[in-house]
Amino acid sequence: MNAPPQELLHRTYKEGFHDDIKPIHQVPKGASHEVIDYMCDVKGEPDWMRAFRHRSLDLFHKQPLPDWLPGLRDLDYDAITYYVSPVEKSARKWEDVPEEIRRTYDKLGIAKEEQKLLGGLGAQIDSEMAYHNIQETLAKKGVVFLSCDEGMKQYPEIFREHFAKAIPPEDNKFAALNSAFWSGGSFVYIPKGVKCDVPLSVYFRINAEQFGQFERTLIVVDDDAFCHYVEGCSAPIYTTHSLHAAVVEIFVKDRARCRYTTIQNWSTDVYNLVTKRSFLYKNAVMEWVDGNLGSKRTVKYPSCYMLGEGAHGEVLSLASADKGMWQDAGAKMVFFAPNCTGRINSKSLSGHGGRSSYRGLVQVRNEAKNCRIQVNCDALILDDKSRSDTYPTMEVDGDLVTVEHEASVSNVSEEQLFYLMSRGIKKEDAYSMIVNGFIEPIVKELPMEFAVEINRLINLQMEGSVG
């Protein structure tokens, strides 16, 4: 697939700028054990983490790509830089962030976000967090919101109890790569009974060229607690490829609830290969709200593992594939306990020759009696050059289980346009109304500023689709 012309990307992708930010630490290209030793020395990590990283790199080199995962064979791992840091440590005050990095985030509008009612804000550029802060009222309640590196040092017992337990390096090739080179990301702990009603927000920015960003996010929501975590992502436009391979592990304890909202808007030279998984205990609730609107290739399936009776998991997913993009997104629901429920609602758009795929797994173990899962995947194809595919897998071993699956593929028909135009609506507006109505079930679950941005990006993608 050919990438979109650079002038078109610069016109439509406002986040595609590049800033001249000089790194303090930068390693040679290539995934090597020498790079790991350098990172561990710079970060001052304990011996157990150094050993974990080395073992993970060995696993990465041994693990093949799955046969069912095309489109990644031309990724050159030796051309990637695995650690670039423009800061020595994360700042707690915005004015302490280096000026050239503040300018980058000012262009992205991130500094303004802190002025809104956020519980906490983090900003990562390349391999490290440049800024991380939390409201004093939440800190007094015992809420922990740190970079993952700081979480490992300041809360070693909680960190080690949960780190790599939901997603071990053996899980898949890119989880192993992240485990070897992870840096940055967030460590969140919500104490028992604490409701963190205002979102904790983090923005991940790639600035370096031919770079690999491997943030690691670990969230623990203790009994009867609540957390809403929001993240956004972007990168400059280059003629070379970059790699984003994050790992997100979430533990939702008894009767707790967590909502994780993502809007990933990478440039089309980024391979976005992410592993996200949550463990749900008794009567816990996990909600993934997942938006994918950029990248050359996205592979991402947020997962819910129902470990406790009465748990409920939801994945609301939106993937939009424009020219040169292939979005392979979906969800996984795995039931280990009885009386659990789950819902997957996946929407995809394909335009200007883009390709979107829903790939999902529903797995009900024998001991998971009386469970119910509903899957809806709907695709809207905007022209005759684009493509959409659905790959659902359902493995049901238990009794008294209800599994519902519904899928649809459609396009914007001339009949729909004619009906709206006959009511005095312009063709372009009618087209926009149909598309916005299609994605509305997902967009309404987003915070307001994210919903506005989603609609802006979708409208940009539709330009030229109306004949």
CORNORFEN-V589327 format. One line per field, one symbol per residue. ss: DSSP state (h for helix, s for strand, l for the rest). phi: phi as a letter, one per 30 degrees, with the letter a starting at -180 (. if undefined). psi: psi as a letter, one per 30 degrees, with the letter a starting at -180 (. if undefined). A space follows every 10 residues. Layout:
BEGIN
ss: ???
phi: ???
psi: ???
END
This chain:
BEGIN
ss: lllllhhhhh hhllllllll llllssllll llhhhhhhhh hhhlllhhhh hhhhhhhhhh hhllllllll llllllhhhl sllsslllll sllhhhllhh hhhhhhhhlh hhhhllllls sssssllsss sssslhhhhh lllsssshhh hhhhlhhhhh hhllllllll llhhhhhhhh hllllsssss llllssssss ssssssllll sssllsssss sllllsssss ssssslllll lsssllssss ssllllssss ssssllllls ssssssssss llllssssss ssllllssss ssssssllll lsssssssss sllllsssss ssssslllll ssssssssss llllssssss ssssllllll lsssssssss slllllssss ssssssllll lsssssssss sllhhhhhhh hlllllhhhh hhhhhhhhhh hhhllllhhh hhhhhhhhhh hhlllll
phi: .dddeedddd dccddddbcd cdddbacddj dbdddddddd dddiddddde ddddddddde ddddddddcd ibdcdcddcc ccabbdbdad dccddddeed dededdddid eddddddcda bbbcbhcbdd aaabdddddd djdcbbdddd ddddbddddd dcdiddbddd daeddddddd beaiibcbbc deidccdcdc bbbcbccddh cccbdbcbbb cdeicbbbcb bbbaadcbcc cbbbbdbbcb ccdeidbbbb cbbcbdddcc dcbbcbbbcc cehdbbbccb cbbajdbcba bebbcdccdi dbbbbcbbbb cceicbccbl abbbccbdic babbbcbbbb bhidbbbcbb bcbcdddcdh cbbbbbbbbb ccadccbbbb bdbbbccdch ccbcbbbbbb bddddddddd ddcjcdeddd edddddddce edddddeedd dddedddddd ddeiddd
psi: kkllkeeeef efjfgglkki jkkekklllk jlfeeeeeee eefhlleeee eeeeeeeeee ffklkkfgil ggfgjjfffk kfjkjglelk kfkeffkkee eeeefeefge efeffaikel kkjkkcflkf kklkkeeeef fgkkjlleee eeefieeeee efkgeeilff elefeeeeee gkkaakjkkj lkfkjifkkk kkkkkkelkh ljkhlkkjkj jlkglkkjkk klklllklfl klkjilkkkk jjakglkkkj kkjjillggk jjjkkkkkkk akglkkjkjj kjgalekkjk ikkkjjflkg lkkkjjkkkj jakgkjjilb lkjkjfllhl llkkjkkkkk lhglkkkkjl kkkjlefilh lkkkkkjkkj kflgflkklk ikkkjjfllh kkkkkkkkkl ljleeeeeee efggkleeee eeeeeeeefe feefflleee eeeeeeeeee efkffj.
END
